[in-house]
Amino acid sequence: MARSHDTRSAARQRQAITGESYTQALRQVLQQQAQRQAWTVPGLIRRQDRIILSGPAGVGKTQLLQQIAVLLATGLHPFTIQPIMPVQVLLVDVETPAGRLRQQLQIISDSCRPGPGLALAAPPAQAVAPADLQIRTGPVSAWPEPAGLLSPSRLVPDGMGGQLEVLSWPEGADLLRPGSDQRQQLAQTIEQHHPAIVILGPVYRLCRGDFADEETTRQLVELLNSWRTGHNCALVLEAHNGRPGRERPYGSSLWLRWPEMVLSLRPVDTGQDGPAVCDLVRPRAARQSAAGWPSRLYRQGQLWLGADEH
């Protein structure tokens, strides 16, 4: 009888331990999930998000992503220009020549920097912007110094050291070759600087293989995923649209299935210097709510300002 009682007691003890272990494991999983879903930029980007921005050539995808990188690192919301907590950002550009990239980043930084003698240009009535925001407009060459100037040895605009890291490979990258310099440099930069957001692209220049091939795309996605999950960072990628009239990323359908959210720029009003108004459309439903992304963008000076058209 005593042995039977001891057996039942031991069984209950094992069940209690198993139940406690299960509860601890479940709590750990929920905590990890909460960390992954924590907002890096409230309403826009969560930790470990995967976001793809696509659009036709020349619509302004690269400039928009540069604006997002610079303003987040500066501590400004990329569409409302309201103050927020600065975000550690890594920008990887595999297309723009380094000299032009330096100038573009500094122009974006200078365009929303208050300064003497700068007139406040009124944004469109629908756009959301602070009442006291000073945005530089007109020819960049007419701006007060140091607009558009940056030391040739640095890609990071003045005042953003430590918050924005930039890698520039205008010749493209070969990330799928294990021994490539770019792959090693990108991995080391992520390891050393712990960015909360990595912005890179265009994606078709990240590897040398057939970009429309499903296997090539799968390998690239797995590599990007390893950095994303290993370092708890979000990925924002630039892509080109497929065939004209198709608002989805060019290449394998995996680029439409893989990310949490796909956004596409659709020109609405085109001015002398390119699109002045663009809709920001979603080719497919987002997996998670991100209400901070505007449905329409208005170009003001060198910046895009956001508004919702409902």
Rosetta blueprint (number, residue, H / E / L):
1 M L
2 A H
3 R H
4 S H
5 H H
6 D H
7 T H
8 R H
9 S H
10 A H
11 A H
12 R H
13 Q H
14 R H
15 Q H
16 A H
17 I H
18 T H
19 G H
20 E H
21 S H
22 Y H
23 T H
24 Q H
25 A H
26 L H
27 R H
28 Q H
29 V H
30 L H
31 Q H
32 Q H
33 Q H
34 A H
35 Q H
36 R H
37 Q H
38 A L
39 W E
40 T E
41 V E
42 P L
43 G L
44 L L
45 I E
46 R E
47 R L
48 Q L
49 D L
50 R E
51 I E
52 I E
53 L E
54 S E
55 G L
56 P L
57 A L
58 G L
59 V L
60 G L
61 K H
62 T H
63 Q H
64 L H
65 L H
66 Q H
67 Q H
68 I H
69 A H
70 V H
71 L H
72 L H
73 A H
74 T H
75 G L
76 L E
77 H L
78 P L
79 F L
80 T L
81 I L
82 Q L
83 P E
84 I L
85 M L
86 P L
87 V L
88 Q L
89 V E
90 L E
91 L E
92 V E
93 D E
94 V L
95 E L
96 T L
97 P L
98 A H
99 G H
100 R H
101 L H
102 R H
103 Q H
104 Q H
105 L H
106 Q H
107 I H
108 I H
109 S H
110 D H
111 S H
112 C L
113 R L
114 P L
115 G L
116 P L
117 G L
118 L L
119 A L
120 L L
121 A L
122 A L
123 P L
124 P L
125 A L
126 Q L
127 A L
128 V L
129 A L
130 P L
131 A L
132 D L
133 L L
134 Q L
135 I L
136 R L
137 T L
138 G L
139 P L
140 V H
141 S H
142 A H
143 W L
144 P L
145 E L
146 P L
147 A L
148 G L
149 L L
150 L L
151 S L
152 P L
153 S L
154 R L
155 L L
156 V L
157 P L
158 D L
159 G L
160 M L
161 G L
162 G L
163 Q L
164 L E
165 E E
166 V E
167 L E
168 S E
169 W L
170 P L
171 E L
172 G L
173 A L
174 D L
175 L L
176 L L
177 R L
178 P L
179 G L
180 S L
181 D H
182 Q H
183 R H
184 Q H
185 Q H
186 L H
187 A H
188 Q H
189 T H
190 I H
191 E H
192 Q H
193 H H
194 H L
195 P L
196 A L
197 I E
198 V E
199 I E
200 L E
201 G E
202 P L
203 V H
204 Y H
205 R H
206 L L
207 C L
208 R L
209 G L
210 D L
211 F L
212 A L
213 D L
214 E H
215 E H
216 T H
217 T H
218 R H
219 Q H
220 L H
221 V H
222 E H
223 L H
224 L H
225 N H
226 S H
227 W H
228 R H
229 T H
230 G H
231 H H
232 N L
233 C L
234 A E
235 L E
236 V E
237 L E
238 E E
239 A L
240 H L
241 N E
242 G L
243 R L
244 P L
245 G L
246 R L
247 E L
248 R L
249 P E
250 Y L
251 G L
252 S L
253 S L
254 L H
255 W H
256 L H
257 R H
258 W L
259 P L
260 E L
261 M E
262 V E
263 L E
264 S E
265 L E
266 R E
267 P E
268 V E
269 D E
270 T E
271 G E
272 Q L
273 D L
274 G E
275 P E
276 A E
277 V E
278 C E
279 D E
280 L E
281 V E
282 R L
283 P L
284 R L
285 A L
286 A L
287 R L
288 Q L
289 S L
290 A L
291 A L
292 G L
293 W L
294 P L
295 S L
296 R E
297 L E
298 Y E
299 R E
300 Q E
301 G L
302 Q L
303 L E
304 W E
305 L E
306 G E
307 A E
308 D L
309 E L
310 H L
